[in-house]
Amino acid sequence: MTYTDFLELVNSRYSCRNFSDKRLSKDTIGEILETARLAPSACNKQPWKFIVITTKENRDKIAQCYSRDWIKSASAYILALGHNEEAWHRADDNKDHTDVDLAIAIEHICLAATSLGVGSCWVCNFDVSKCKTLFGIGERFEPIAIIPLGYPSDETIISEKKRKAIDEIVEWDTL
Ligand SMILES: Cc1cc2nc3c(=O)[nH]c(=O)nc-3n(C[C@H](O)[C@H](O)[C@H](O)COP(=O)(O)O)c2cc1C
């Protein structure tokens, strides 16, 4: 893979909020999840669990946790859970690295999905306590994100990437 290939992959990932009726196969979801499994984590703790949601009953629960209509059009969802006790905590200040680890794994999921022509979106603005109750998530796990997955609908609008300029976010010590 070249840098150009990677840049193209990164550039073509976007938050997809409109999915077609075409279903995702179990194999495709499995390929996507393999890249989460391979993600790095602090001290290699891998403090995560990924719940794959496809059944009508569980899809309805997702809709209850995140009340935007668009999410219902996804073919499947991955509910990413973090295990705060299992995660590495920095000795200096006891900082819990669950979110950092999960963010890497989740972005692997989104990039892998893109590479397979599958749309995805990070969703963190959901009702966490409802999610825990509806899915029977025990005390040890924290729901971090819901990732809806599916083939983008023909009507999907892909907005231009709005990002800060490189010189706004990078400082070189040689300047
Ligand atoms: C940590 C995180 C949480 C997010 N939560 C939501 C969300 O709850 N709902 C939503 O529609 N988009 C959510 N997004 C998507 C962002 O709005 C989106 O990534 C950003 O506007 C850039 O657009 P792009 O993904 O199309 O490049 C989230 C993204 C991240 C990284």
The ligand as an SDF file (V2000), in Angstrom:
LIG
                    3D

 31 33  0  0  0  0  0  0  0  0999 V2000
  -16.1870   10.6980   18.8390 C   0  0  0  0  0  0  0  0  0  0  0  0
  -17.2050   11.0380   17.7890 C   0  0  0  0  0  0  0  0  0  0  0  0
  -18.5450   11.0930   18.1220 C   0  0  0  0  0  0  0  0  0  0  0  0
  -19.5160   11.3480   17.1500 C   0  0  0  0  0  0  0  0  0  0  0  0
  -20.8420   11.2780   17.4770 N   0  0  0  0  0  0  0  0  0  0  0  0
  -21.7640   11.4920   16.5150 C   0  0  0  0  0  0  0  0  0  0  0  0
  -23.1540   11.3640   16.8130 C   0  0  0  0  0  0  0  0  0  0  0  0
  -23.5540   11.0590   17.9230 O   0  0  0  0  0  0  0  0  0  0  0  0
  -24.0460   11.5620   15.7970 N   0  0  0  0  0  0  0  0  0  0  0  0
  -23.6490   11.8700   14.5190 C   0  0  0  0  0  0  0  0  0  0  0  0
  -24.4990   12.0150   13.6460 O   0  0  0  0  0  0  0  0  0  0  0  0
  -22.3320   12.0000   14.2120 N   0  0  0  0  0  0  0  0  0  0  0  0
  -21.3910   11.8140   15.1690 C   0  0  0  0  0  0  0  0  0  0  0  0
  -20.0610   11.9090   14.8580 N   0  0  0  0  0  0  0  0  0  0  0  0
  -19.6560   12.2210   13.4730 C   0  0  0  0  0  0  0  0  0  0  0  0
  -19.0380   13.6190   13.3470 C   0  0  0  0  0  0  0  0  0  0  0  0
  -20.0370   14.5880   13.3990 O   0  0  0  0  0  0  0  0  0  0  0  0
  -18.2370   13.6790   12.0270 C   0  0  0  0  0  0  0  0  0  0  0  0
  -17.2110   12.7170   12.0790 O   0  0  0  0  0  0  0  0  0  0  0  0
  -17.6180   15.0350   11.7610 C   0  0  0  0  0  0  0  0  0  0  0  0
  -18.6180   16.0270   11.6050 O   0  0  0  0  0  0  0  0  0  0  0  0
  -16.7530   15.0120   10.4870 C   0  0  0  0  0  0  0  0  0  0  0  0
  -17.4930   14.5840    9.3750 O   0  0  0  0  0  0  0  0  0  0  0  0
  -17.0580   13.2910    8.5290 P   0  0  0  0  0  0  0  0  0  0  0  0
  -17.0790   12.1100    9.4890 O   0  0  0  0  0  0  0  0  0  0  0  0
  -18.1240   13.1480    7.4740 O   0  0  0  0  0  0  0  0  0  0  0  0
  -15.7090   13.5000    7.9680 O   0  0  0  0  0  0  0  0  0  0  0  0
  -19.1020   11.6360   15.8160 C   0  0  0  0  0  0  0  0  0  0  0  0
  -17.7350   11.5760   15.4960 C   0  0  0  0  0  0  0  0  0  0  0  0
  -16.8110   11.2670   16.4560 C   0  0  0  0  0  0  0  0  0  0  0  0
  -15.3550   11.1390   16.0490 C   0  0  0  0  0  0  0  0  0  0  0  0
  1  2  1  0
  2  3  1  0
  2 30  2  0
  3  4  2  0
  4  5  1  0
  4 28  1  0
  5  6  2  0
  6  7  1  0
  6 13  1  0
  7  8  2  0
  7  9  1  0
  9 10  1  0
 10 11  2  0
 10 12  1  0
 12 13  2  0
 13 14  1  0
 14 15  1  0
 14 28  1  0
 15 16  1  0
 16 17  1  0
 16 18  1  0
 18 19  1  0
 18 20  1  0
 20 21  1  0
 20 22  1  0
 22 23  1  0
 23 24  1  0
 24 25  2  0
 24 26  1  0
 24 27  1  0
 28 29  2  0
 29 30  1  0
 30 31  1  0
M  END
$$$$
